Amino acid sequence: MSNKQILQAMSGLMAGMFVAILAGTVVANALPRIIADLGASQSSYTWVVTSELLAMTATVPLWGKLADLFNQKLLLQLSLSLFVVGSLVAGFSQDVVTLIVSRIIQGVGAGGLTALAQIVMAAIIPPRRLGKYAGIFGAVFAVGTVAGPLIGGVLVDTSWLGWRWCFFIGVPFALAGIVLLQRTLKLPTVRREVRIDWLGAFLIVSGVCALLIWTSLAGNSFDWASWQTAALVITGVVFLGAAVFVESRAAEPIIPLDIFRNRTVSLTTLASFFVGIAMFAGTVFLSQYFQISLGKTPTVAGLMSLPLIGGLLVSSTVAGQIISATGKWKIYLISGAVVMTAGLGLLSTIDADTHFGLLSVYMAFMGIGVGMLMQNLVLAAQNDVPAHELGAATSVLSFFRSLGGTIGTSVLGAILANRVASEISKGLTENGIPATGGGHGSAVPDMTKLPEPMKTIVEQAYGVATGDLFLIATPFAFLGLIAVLFIKEKPLKTTSGMERLAAEDAAVADAVTVPASRSGAATAPEDGTTGTTGATGLRKD
């Protein structure tokens, strides 16, 4: 495909990726208003966010496997259609149960878009040329992640729009993506007999959901050390253990376990997990820090995230262009991991009095590091696996990145709540104020209703606690750096995924027909089916 054709095809992919990311972030600043209008509880507040993340994270491996078995363009359009349905139902919801169900539908669609967009890119673009296009996708990911809360805040603050438009706003992008994909993306349809490992899919989704529900609710709905924790952890481990057993024996496993024998895949998967913690934790908790500790409105808080967006946007685009021009990629993974670790370390020094100029530099460092790492980890893995495993490898990386973000956000959020409570108690004691109510609950305080002494105490508490969160996240970023150091750099391939797949098909056919002809078994029967049928029957990709 020419550069023009690739860019045309990517327009639909980028629209899909944007709405997938937007679905998870646009409601961040709108949730208090949504929950109040629907008359829902604090536990419902949690589930509106958690349900979409659960559905997206848990279904990514399944979508990745389906991409190796069915037409990828059709699967992309199905994902976008699910997203449209979920968004419309969410926008018209009259109660919180309907809203949560619609968020699950959105999450399933977003899971498909997250995995399939990168799989299709690898199918049509050779790894040597993929860097510059992957950089564009990294920029879209950054804009959707960080700009989502800003868009949501503006919609909620605009009286003639309201929170329902947080869900409606993605529909035009999704519909445009369906049309653009139909007109610009040309992928061959491979017709063959397939067997989907439904038992493996059920076990993987169930096990992951049990663990994610635990990390999402522990420390909020129940204690970390409780019978609920024991039940959810044991359930998750048992399901995932059974999934490993089933996947090792399935003819068409959802996640081929052999893929982890590839050193590059294993190390990039580990690094992606740590990038997920840094990326999601950074955006979620910085937004809260801006609003509570610095006293900014949702709209201004979104604007203050621009240094993070800018750093990610520039680094992912520039690094991708240089990688495509030179073919060298490991140095950018190492540099990205070093800069991301440094950025998190710098952010660990912030408090309620940190100057925004200094904070902008720290955020830019973090954004630059994540930008160089995120998409190029996928590039390294896709370059080192057979074409028929592109879907599985890509979805595994996306899955662990989302898993890292979900677990990191949940665990760090619980740590934040405990640290804030401790700092508020300390501040009350130092100011001689009785420690009764006024900030000890787990709910986020309404800063506009707090009296001045209490407001200052809460601002300081959230400032100190947010800095501590980044201090806790820094060692995980360092572990990501260690994983990247052990990745072996290999030359980028110059053929696309479809071209490599065709070559692998030909090799399989030759391996079947040549030995047969040497043994004298190549005599065709009267129906003339020998050879072609044999090759097709054994084809695994």
N, C-alpha and C positions, 0 to 999 in steps of 0.2 A: 504494500500500500504506500502511496505517496504521502508526504507530510500533510498535504491538504486533505486527503481522504482520512488520514488518522485523526487530524484535528476535528473534522466533521463528525467522525464517529465518537470522539471523546466528548463532544458537546452534550450528547445524551447521557454518557456515563457520568460526566461532572454534575449534570442536573440531578441525576439519581443519587450520587454521593452526597451532594449538598443537602437534599431533603432528608437523607438518612441521618446525617449528623444533626441537622436542625431539629429533628423530632425529639432528640434526647436533651437538647440544651435550651430550646426556646421557652420552655415552661418554668425554668429555674426562678426567674423573678416574678412570674405570674402566679405561682402556686398559692401564696397566701390569699389572694383575691379569689382564685378558683374555689379553694376549699371553703372560704367564707360564703360565697354565693350559693354553693351546693349544700351548705349546712352539714359538712362532713367533719370527722374527727381528726386528731393528730396522727393516728395510725393510718388513716386514709391518705393523709399528706405524703407519708413515706411510700405507700404502695403505688401512688400515681407515678412516682419516679422509678421505683424499683421494678414494677411490672414490665415496663418497656425495656429496661436494661437486661432483665432476666431473659425475656423472649429473644432479644437481639443476640446476646452472648451465647445462649444455649443452642440456637439454631444455626449459627455460622458454620459449624462443621458439616451439618446436614446439607446446607446449600452448596458447600464446597464439593461434597461428593456428588450431588446431583449435577453439578457443572461438568464433572468428568463423564457423566452418563447421558445427558440430554442436551438439546440445543440451548446454548448459553444466552442467546438473544431472547428467546422465549421465556427463559427463567428470569431474566432481568425485567422484562415487561410484566411478568407475574408478580415480582417483588414490588414494583412500582404500583401495580393495581391494588395489591394488599395495603400498601401505604395510603393510597387515596381513600379506600374504604374505611380504614381505621381513622384517618384524619377527619373525614366527614362525620362519622359516628361520634368522635370525641367533641367536635365543634358543636354538635346539636345535643349533647348529653344534658339530661335534666336531673340526673342523680349520679353519685360517685361510683356506684357499681358499674353502670354503663360506661363511665369514663375509664375505669380501670380495664374493663374488657377491651375497649377500643385501643387502649395503650398497648395491650398484648398483641393485637392485630398489627398495630404500627411497628412493634418491635420485631415481629416475624418478618415483615417486609423489609425493615431496616437491616436485619441480619443478612438477608439475601443480597441487598445492595452493597453492604460492606464487603462481603466476600467476592461477589461476582464482578464488580467493577474492576478490581485488580486482576482477577483471573482472565477476563476478556482482554485487558491491556496486554497481558503476557502472551495471549494467543495471537494478537495481530501485530505486535511490535517486538523486534529482536531485542535481547537484553542490552546489546551495545547501544541501541538507540532509545532504550526505555528510560534512561536516567532523566533526560530533560522533560519527558512527559510525566514521569512519576513525580517530579518536582512540582508540576502544576497541580497534580492531585493532592500532594502534601499541603499546598497552599489552600486548596478548597477545603480540605479537612480542618485546617487551622481556622479559616474564616468561619466555617459552620460551627466549630466548637466554641470559639470565643465570642463571635458576633451574635450567637443565639440568645444569650441572656440580654444583650443590648436590645435586640429586636423585640424580645418579649417584654422588656421594661417599657419601651416606647409604645407598644400596642396597648398595654395595660393603662399607661398614663394618658392615652388619647381617648377622650370620653366617647367619641362617635365610633370607635372600633371595639375595644374591650378584649377580654381574655380569650373569647372564642376564636378570634382571628389568629391566635398563636397556633391553632391547629389548621385553620383554613389557609394560612399563608403558604404552606408547603404544597397544596393541591395543584396550583398552576404549574409549579416547577416539575412535579411528578408527571402531570399530563403532557407537558412539553417534552419531558424525557422519553416517554413512551413513543410519541410521534417521531422524535429525532432518531431514536434507535431503529425504528422501523424503516426510516428513509436512508440512514447513513451507515448502519452496521451490517456488513455482509459476512455471515459465518456459515460454513457448510453444515448440513444436518447429517450426522452419522447415524444410520439406522442399524440397530443391533439388539439382540436379546439382552436384557439387563435384569439383575436381581438386586433389589435394595435391601440392605440389612436393617429391617424395621426394628428388630429386637435390640440391636446395637444402638440404633438411634434413640429408642426409648430409654435405654439404660444411661446413655451419655447425657441426654437432656435432663432426666430425673436426678442423676447424681450431681450435675452442675447446679441445677436449680436448688437442691437441698442446701448445698454449701453457700450459694449466693444469698439465699433467704436468711441463713444463719448470720453471715457477715453484715447483711443489711439491717437486721433487726436487733442483733445482740448489742447490749449497751444502751438500747433505747426502749424496746418493748419488753425485754427481759435481760437479766444479767449475763455476762460472758460465762461465768461459772454457774450454770443452772442445768436443770434437767432438760429444758428445751434445747440448750446448746448440745448436750450429749446426744439427744435424739436426732437432731438434724445432722450433726457431724457423722455419727455412726451410719445413718441412712445414706448420706452422700458417699462415704467411703465404701460401703457395701455395694451400692449401685455402680460406682466407678470401677471397683474390683471385678464385678461381674461383667462390666462392659469390656474390660481388658481381655478377659477370658473369651467372651463371644467374638470380639474383633480379631483375636489371634486365629480363629478358626473359620471366619466368614469368607465366602468366596468374593464378595464385593464389600469389604469393610468400609464403614463411614470414615474412620481415620485409620489408614493403613499403618500398623505399628512399625513395619519395616522402614517407614520414612524417617523414624528417629535414629536409625542406624547411620543416617547421613549426618556427619559432624556439623556441616553448615546449617542444616535445618534445626538441629537440636540447639545450637548456640544462638542462632537468630531468634528462635522461639523464646529462649530464656531472656534475651535482651529485650524483645518486644514486650514481655511481661513487665519489666522494670520501666520501660518507656511509657507504658500505659499508666502506671502508678504516678509518674511525674506529670504526664500530660493532663490527666483528668483531675488529679488532686490539686495541681496548680491552678487550673481555671475555676474549679468549684470553690475552693477556699479563698482564693484571692478576691473573687466577687463578693463573698460575704465579708471579708476584711474591709474592702472599700466602703461597703454600706454601713457596717456597724462600728468598726473602729475609727474610720475616717469620716463617717457621717454623710456619705454621698447618696444621691438618689440612684435608683436602678439604671436610669439612662446614663448618668455620669459615670457610674461604676463600669458600665460597658465600654464607654469611651476610654476610661483609664486602662483598659486591657489592651489598647492598641499597640504599645511597645512589644507585648508578647506576640501579638498577631504579626506585626512587622518583622520581628526577628525570625519567626518561623517561615513566613512567606518568602523573605529574601534568601535565607539559607537553603531552604528546600529547592527553590528555583535555580539559584546559582550553582549549588553543588550538583544538581541534576545535569545542568548544561555542561559543566566541566567533566563530569563522569562520562557523558556521551562523547565528548571530544577526545578524551585521553584514554578511556577504558580502565582507568584506575579508580577503585572505589573504597578500598579498606581504610585509607588515610582519612576519609571523610566520616567513616563510622567511628574511628578512634577519636578524631577531633570533636565530633558531635557528642560522644559520651563524656569526654573531658569537660567540654563547655557546659553540658547539661548538669554534671555533678557540681561544677563551680557555681553555676547559677542557683542551684538549690541551696548550696552552702551560703551564698550571699543572702538569699531570701530568708535564711534562718536567723539573720540579724535584725529583721524588721520589728518595729513595735508601733504603737499609736502615734509616735512623734516622728517617724521616718519621713524625710522630705521626698516628694513625689519624683523629683529629678533623679535622685539616687535609686528609688524604687524602680523607675523606668529602665535604668541601666541593668539592674538585677533581672527584671523580667525579660529584657532583650537577650541577655545571656542565656536564660533558660529556653527561650523560643528558638534561638539560633541552634542550640544543642539538639533539641527535639527535632527541628527541621532537617538537620543533617542525618539524623538517625532513622526516623520513622519509616519513610518510604524506601530508603536504601537498604534496610534490613530485608524488606520484601524482595527487592531486586537481587540481593545476594543469594537468597534461598531459591528464587525462581530460576536463577542461572545454573543452579547445581543439581536440579532434579530432572528426571525424564519428563517428557511432555505430557504423558498420560497421568502424571502425579502433580501437575501444576495446580489443579483445583484443590487437592488435599493439602499441599504445602502452603498455598496462599491462605486458605481458610484457617489452618492451624495457627499461623502467625496472627491473623486478625482476631481469632478466638482468644488467644492468650493476651493480646494487647487489651481487648475489651475486658477480659477477666481481671487483669491487673488493675485497670481503671476502676472496675466495680468494687473489687475487694479493697483496693487502696482507699477509695472514697469512703466506704463504709467503716473500715477500721480507723482511719485517720479522723473521721467524723466523730466516732465514739471517744477517741482520745481528746479531740478538741473540746467536746462537751464536758469531760471530766476536768480538763485543765482550766477551762473557763470558770467552772464552779469553784475550783480551788483558788483561783486568782481573785474572784469576786469576794469570797469569804475572807481572804487575806486583806483585800482593800477595805472591806467593811470594818474589820478589826482595827486596822491602822487609823481609820477615820472616826472610830468610836461610835459606829452605827450598829444597832442591833441586827444580828444576822437572821432576820425572819422574812421569808419570801423575797420578792424583788430581784430575781435573777438566779435563784437556785434551781429552777426547773430546767427541763431539757429543751423547752420551747425557745425559739429565737426571740429576743426582746424587741419590743416596738420602741425605738429610740426616741420617737417624738413624744412619748407619754412619760418618759422618765424625768424625775427632778434632777437638777444640775449636779449635785454631788454624786448621785447614783449613776448618772449618765457618764461622768468622767471615769468612774470605777469600771463600768462595763466596757467602755472604749479601751481602757488600758488592758483589761483582762483579755479581750479578743485580740489585741495587738500582740501581747506576749504569747498567747496560745497559738496563734497562726505562725509566728516565728518558730516555735517549738515543733510544729508539724513539719515544716520544711527541714528542720534539723533531723527529724526522724526519717524523712524521705531520702536524705542525702546518701546514707550508706547503701540504700537499694540502687541508687543511680551508679554508685561505685561498683557494685556487683555487676551491673549491666556493662560497665567499662571492662571489667575483667573478662566477661563472656565474649565481648567483641574482640579483645586482644588475641583470643585463641582461634578466631575464625581464619581459615586459610584463604588468601586471595587467589581467585582463579580467573583466567581471561573471560571476558564477557562474550557470550555467543553472538553470532551475527545473523542467525536465522530465527524467525518468529516461532511461537509455540505451534501454530498450525503446520508450518514447514517441518519442524522437528517431529511432530506427530505423524505426518505422512512418511517420513523416513523410518520411524520406528515401526509403523505398519508394514512397510516394505521389508524390513529386516525380519519381522515375525513370519511373514509369508515365505521369504527365502529359507528361513530356518526349518519350515515345515516341508516345503516342496523339494528342496535339494536332497536331503537325506532319503526321502521317499523314492526319488528317481534313481539314486545310487543303489538302492536295495531291490530295484526292479518292481517297485510297488506303484509306479506312476502310470500304469496302464489304465486308461479311462474306461469306466463302465459304460453301458449303453446309454444311460441318461446323461452322461457327460458332466457329472457334478464333482468328480474328484479334483482336489487341488484348491479350487476357489472356496468350496464349502469348508474344507479342512482349515484353511487359513482364517476364514471368518469365524468359524466356531471357536478357535483358540484365542481370538483377539481379545486382549484384556483392556484396551483403551478406547 
